[in-house]
Amino acid sequence: MATASLTPIFSSPLKTSRTTALTTTTLDQHRNQVILRRQILKGLVLSPLILIKAPPSSEAREIEVGSYLPPSPTDPSFVLFKASPKDTPALRAGNVQPYQFILPPSWKQTRVANILSGNYCQPKCAEPWVEVKFEDEKQGKVQVVASPLIRLTNKPNATIEEIGNPEKLIASLGPFVTGNSYDPDELLETRIEKLGDQTYYKYMLETPFALTGTHNLAKATAKGSTVVLFVASANDKQWQASEKTLKAILDSFQI
């Protein structure tokens, strides 16, 4: 009788094995997704012999922004992009506060791969993600990168000053400016800017080995649970033609 009464308590070996296999598969899929995302963010190149199905991309209008964005109220030769919850998963989740910046009307918004957009990990992403990207073949490109505050400090809702000085911050976020690595010798200039109650760190970098371009401008600030990094990049030819334009775009960024 004792043996008969104990039998229903234990799961069958087949059911237990199947459950364990499913759990292991789910963990492996998540781990592989995180590793791939880190590799792409840091600009690591995958072997051309390995064929990988491209992940779905976030929506973007690959047409000139001047056809749908309003003129900038401060300079009508530019248009104004104001991010809203419909634009990115992080804005919809409330992890990033709305931001804005100006662009030349000839620029186009480019697609952000879903694995880089933070779509699958909102509202609690452990790694930085790309919010939006715009570019022009002749002038350069810009992107907005968001990083969880907890990655840089344990203090909730810390200001950018509480995280550290400009040099400390760029040492942590530099690879997301260059697309691969960061060398302190590449930093040419740092500035601190105050807009209302918000403080911004601004950077100029000369990055000969960067995947993003040989010239990079960056602007960072912290708000809520996120540090937001704005990056403008150009190669040598683009920089010669559009240095002033890229600096104007960078100056306009605010959150």
C-alpha positions in Angstrom: 0.0 0.0 0.0 2.8 2.4 0.9 4.4 2.0 -2.6 1.0 2.5 -4.3 0.3 5.7 -2.4 3.7 7.2 -3.3 3.5 6.6 -7.0 1.4 9.7 -8.0 3.7 12.1 -6.1 6.6 11.6 -8.5 6.6 12.9 -12.1 7.4 10.4 -14.8 11.0 10.3 -16.0 9.9 11.3 -19.5 8.0 14.4 -18.3 10.9 15.5 -16.1 13.5 15.1 -18.9 11.3 17.0 -21.3 10.8 19.9 -18.9 14.6 20.1 -18.2 15.3 20.1 -21.9 12.9 22.9 -22.6 14.3 25.0 -19.8 17.9 24.4 -21.0 16.9 25.3 -24.6 15.2 28.6 -23.5 18.3 29.6 -21.4 20.6 28.8 -24.3 18.5 30.9 -26.7 18.5 33.9 -24.4 22.3 33.6 -23.7 23.1 33.4 -27.5 20.9 36.4 -28.2 22.7 38.5 -25.5 26.1 37.4 -26.8 25.2 38.3 -30.4 23.8 41.7 -29.3 27.0 42.5 -27.5 29.1 41.5 -30.5 27.2 43.7 -32.9 27.1 46.7 -30.5 30.9 46.5 -30.1 31.5 46.2 -33.8 32.8 42.6 -33.8 33.0 41.2 -37.3 31.4 37.8 -37.8 33.1 35.3 -40.2 31.9 35.7 -43.8 31.7 31.9 -44.0 28.9 31.9 -41.4 25.5 32.7 -42.7 23.1 34.2 -40.2 19.5 35.1 -40.9 19.1 38.8 -40.5 17.0 39.8 -37.5 13.9 41.9 -38.1 14.6 45.7 -38.0 12.7 48.4 -36.3 10.6 50.7 -38.4 12.3 53.6 -40.1 11.4 56.0 -42.9 14.2 55.7 -45.4 13.3 58.9 -47.2 14.6 62.4 -46.7 13.6 63.8 -43.3 12.7 67.1 -44.9 9.6 65.5 -46.4 8.0 64.8 -43.1 9.7 66.6 -40.3 8.9 70.3 -39.5 11.5 73.1 -39.9 13.6 73.9 -36.8 12.2 77.0 -35.1 15.7 78.2 -34.4 17.2 77.6 -37.9 14.8 76.9 -40.9 17.7 75.4 -42.9 17.3 72.3 -40.5 14.4 70.2 -39.6 13.5 69.1 -36.0 13.3 65.5 -34.9 11.4 65.1 -31.6 11.3 61.5 -30.4 8.0 60.2 -29.0 6.8 56.8 -27.6 5.9 55.7 -31.1 9.5 55.9 -32.2 11.3 53.3 -30.0 10.6 50.5 -27.5 12.4 52.3 -24.7 10.3 55.4 -25.1 7.2 53.4 -25.0 8.4 51.6 -21.9 9.3 54.9 -20.2 12.9 54.0 -19.8 14.1 56.9 -21.9 12.7 60.4 -21.7 11.8 62.1 -25.0 14.7 63.8 -26.7 15.2 66.1 -29.8 17.8 67.3 -32.2 18.0 69.0 -35.6 19.0 67.5 -38.9 19.6 68.7 -42.5 16.5 68.0 -44.5 18.4 65.7 -46.9 19.3 63.1 -44.2 17.5 59.8 -43.9 16.5 57.7 -41.0 18.1 54.2 -41.1 16.8 51.0 -39.7 18.0 49.7 -36.3 18.2 45.9 -36.1 15.7 44.5 -33.5 18.5 42.9 -31.6 20.2 46.3 -31.1 17.0 48.3 -30.4 16.3 46.9 -26.9 12.9 45.7 -28.1 13.3 42.2 -26.7 14.7 43.3 -23.3 12.5 46.2 -22.3 11.7 47.4 -19.7 14.8 46.0 -18.0 17.8 45.9 -20.4 21.2 45.0 -18.9 23.2 46.3 -21.8 23.2 49.6 -23.9 20.9 49.7 -26.9 20.5 51.9 -30.0 17.5 54.2 -30.1 17.6 55.8 -33.5 20.0 56.4 -36.4 20.2 58.9 -39.3 22.7 59.4 -42.0 23.7 61.2 -45.2 26.4 59.8 -47.5 28.1 63.1 -48.0 27.8 64.5 -44.4 28.0 61.6 -41.9 25.7 59.9 -39.5 24.2 60.3 -36.0 22.8 57.8 -33.5 21.3 57.8 -30.0 22.6 55.1 -27.7 20.9 54.5 -24.3 22.6 52.8 -21.3 21.0 51.5 -18.1 22.2 53.7 -15.3 22.9 50.7 -13.1 25.7 49.8 -15.5 27.6 52.9 -14.5 26.5 53.6 -10.8 24.5 51.9 -8.0 22.9 55.2 -7.1 19.2 55.4 -8.4 18.3 58.4 -10.5 21.9 59.7 -10.4 22.8 62.9 -12.2 25.7 62.7 -14.7 27.9 64.6 -12.3 27.3 61.9 -9.7 28.4 59.2 -12.1 31.8 60.9 -12.5 33.7 63.4 -14.5 33.6 63.5 -18.3 36.8 61.4 -18.7 35.4 58.7 -16.4 32.1 58.5 -18.4 33.7 58.4 -21.8 36.0 55.6 -20.6 32.9 53.5 -20.0 30.9 54.5 -23.0 33.7 55.1 -25.5 33.2 51.8 -27.3 29.7 52.8 -28.1 31.0 56.0 -29.7 33.6 54.3 -31.9 31.8 51.0 -32.6 34.8 48.9 -31.4 37.3 50.2 -28.8 38.3 53.4 -27.0 41.7 54.8 -26.4 42.0 57.9 -24.0 44.6 59.3 -26.5 41.8 59.7 -29.0 40.0 62.3 -26.8 40.8 65.8 -28.1 38.4 67.9 -26.1 35.8 67.7 -23.3 33.2 70.3 -22.3 30.4 70.6 -19.7 27.2 72.2 -20.8 24.2 73.2 -18.7 20.7 73.5 -20.2 18.2 74.4 -17.5 18.5 71.7 -14.8 20.2 69.2 -17.1 23.9 68.8 -17.4 25.6 67.4 -20.6 29.1 66.2 -21.2 30.4 67.0 -24.7 33.3 65.3 -26.5 35.4 65.6 -29.6 37.4 62.6 -30.6 39.8 61.7 -33.4 39.4 58.0 -33.9 41.5 56.6 -36.8 40.6 53.0 -36.0 36.9 53.5 -35.2 34.2 51.6 -37.1 31.9 54.7 -36.9 34.4 57.0 -38.6 37.7 58.8 -38.1 35.9 61.8 -36.5 33.4 61.5 -33.7 31.5 64.0 -31.6 29.5 62.9 -28.6 27.1 64.4 -26.0 25.9 62.5 -22.9 23.5 63.1 -20.1 21.6 61.1 -17.4 18.0 61.2 -16.6 15.8 58.8 -14.6 17.3 55.3 -14.9 19.2 55.9 -18.2 22.3 57.6 -19.6 21.6 58.8 -23.1 24.6 59.2 -25.5 24.3 61.2 -28.8 27.0 60.4 -31.3 27.8 62.2 -34.6 30.4 60.5 -36.9 32.2 61.2 -40.1 35.0 60.0 -42.2 37.8 62.4 -43.4 36.0 63.4 -46.6 32.6 64.0 -44.8 34.3 65.9 -42.0 35.9 68.4 -44.4 32.5 69.2 -45.9 30.3 69.0 -42.8 32.2 69.7 -39.6 30.1 72.8 -38.8 26.9 70.9 -39.6 27.7 68.0 -37.4 28.6 70.3 -34.5 25.3 72.2 -34.9 23.4 68.9 -34.8 25.3 67.9 -31.7 24.7 71.2 -30.0 21.0 70.9 -30.6 20.6 67.6 -28.8 18.7 67.8 -25.6 16.5 65.5 -23.5 
